[in-house]
Amino acid sequence: MSNKKSASAPKRPYRLQARARRQEAVHHRITKVALDLHRTVGPARTTVSEIAKRAGVRRATVYNHFPTDLELIDACSAHWIAENPPPNPAAWAGIPDPAGRVGAALLAMYRYYDRSQDMLSNVLRDAPLVPALETVNRRKWWPMLEKLVDTLAEGWVPKEAPRTALHACLAVALDFFTWQTLARAGLSNARAARLAARWVEASVGE
């Protein structure tokens, strides 16, 4: 009898591992389906029923994996950013001229907005309508842009200086909707970045 128990002992850890892998696969599938809906119809029009239908699970399964809207949107955000990371400031940090650094940063950000516009336009448009999404943006998106503004202001104003017109102009230039407006007007990313960089430079000392 002891031999039989010994032979069957490894099966339980294996079953647990297999179940964990299945749960992880379902978790990933739900996240991917929700992301696709956010990209196509927007977070405000994404429903748990539609997520469950497309993921091939029950609504209860979606809630088991993501009990709250915040948990689902946070998971979607983390997954999307991992696959679509914003430009790394290190790429232009070594440019000694502040104006040149701003121009490089704006071009990088505008190119990022261009290739990410299907998701970003929906997410930023719907944020006021979806409290969980607004919370995630306050935690991730806006602090990233604010840090970028402060970094690009260095060289023109002392670090930790009070907010100036320069900071405000940088915030406007780096805004997704600024890029979208310029793109709709027919400007290429390069022309839009050069124009916005001139706005920023003109605000120095205001």
N, C-alpha and C positions, 0 to 999 in steps of 0.2 A: 504493500500500500504506500509506503514511504517513497518507493521508486516512482510510482505513478504521480504522486504530488510533485516530485522533483522534476519529472518530465513535462508536466503541464505548467509549472511556475512561470516560465518565460512568456507564456501566451498573453497574460494580462498586461504587462508593460507594452507589448507589441500592439495589443488592441487599443490601449490608451494613446499610443503614439499615432496610430492610424486615424483614430477619431480626432486627435488634435490637428492632424494634417487636413482632414476633411473640413473641420471647422475653420481652419485658416483659409482654405480655398474658398469657402462660402463667404467669409469675411471680405476677402479680396474681390470676389465677384460682385458683391453688393456695392463695395466702394467704387469699382470701375463703372458699374451701371449708373450709379448716382452721379459720378463725374461726367459721364456722357450726356446725361439729362441736363446737368448744369450748363454744359457747353452748348447744347442744342436749343433747349427751351428756357433755360435759366433756373436758378435755385427757387425763385418764388413760385414757379409753375411745376416744380418737381414734387410729386406725391409719393408717399410710402407705398401706396397700391401699385403705382406704375413701376417703382423700383423692384418690388416683389415680383411683379409679372415678368419683367425683363430678365431678372436674375434667376427665375425659375424656382422661387421659394415662396413661403407663406408670409403674410404681413407680420405675423408673430415672430418669424425668424429674423426679419429685419430689426424688429424691436429688441430681440434677444441680443443681437450683436451691437446695436446702437440704441440704447434706451432713450436717448434724447437727441433733439436736432443738433445741439452743439457738438455732441460726440461724433455724429455722422459728418457734419460739415468740417469739423476739425480733422478728421481722418482723410476726407477728400482733399482738403487744403494741403495737408502734409504730403499726400501721394502726388498731387499735381505739381507742387513746388519741387519735389525730388526729381520729377521727370522734366520739369521746365524751370530750372533755377534761374533767378535774376542774374544779370551781369555781376561779375566779381569786381568790386572797386579796386582791387590790387592791380587790375589791368591798366588803370590810368593813374594810380596813386603816385607813380614815379615821375609824372610830367611836372616839371618845376613851375611852369607858367600857369597861374590860376585860370586864365581865359582858355588856354589850350586844354587844361584838365576838364573844365566844364564842357567844352565842345566835344571832347572824347566821350565823356560820361553821357551826354545827351544823345549822341549818335548811338551808343551802345543800348541805352534805354529805349530809344525809339525803334531800333531794330527788334528789340525784345517785345515791345508792344505790338509791332507789326505781325510777328509770328505767333503771338499769343492772344490776339485781339478777340477771337471767337469766345474764349473763356473769360477774359478780363472784362469785356464789355458787358456781359451778362452778370458777372459777379458784382462789379462796381455799381451797375444800374439797380440791381435787386437788393443790395445791402440794406437800404432804409426800410425795405419791406419784410426782411427776414432778420429778427433780432439775433439769432445765433450766428448768422453770417456777419452781421455788424460787429459782434463780439470778436469773432476770429480776425476780422480785418483790423480791429483796434489792437489786437495782440501781435499781429504779424506784418500786415501790409503797411499800415501807416507808420509804425516805428522804423521800418526799413527805409521808407522815403525820408522821414525826418532825420535819420542818421546820415543819409546821403546828402541832404541839404547842408547839414552842419559840416560834413567833410569837405564839400565843394566850396563852402564859404571861407574855409581856412586859406590863408594867403592874402585874402582881401581884408578880413577882419580878424582880430585876435580870437583865439579859441575861447569858448565860453562867453563870448561877447553877447550883449543884449541883442534881441531880434531886431533886424533892420529891414529896410526895403530890399536889400540884397537877398536876405533869407526868404522873403515873401516872393520875390521874382523867381528864385530857384525852385520854390515849391510849385509855382504855377508852371514853370518850364518842364518840370519833371512829372507833372500830372498826366495820367493816361488820356484824359479827355482833351488836354491841350494837343497832344500828339494826334488824336483822332480828328480834331478840328482842322489841323494843318494838313493831315493826309487827305481829308475830304475836299480841301481846297486845291488839291492836285500837287502838293509839294512832295518831293521824294524825302526819304528819311534824312539824307545828307543835307538837303536844302533846309528842311525844317529844323534840324539841329543847329545849323549855322545861324539861322534867323533867331532862334530862341537864345542861343549863346550871346548874340549881340544885345538882346533885351537884358540879359543878366548883367553883362558888362556895363551897360548904360546905367544900371541901378546902383552901381558902386558909389558910395558916398552920399546917397540920397537919405 
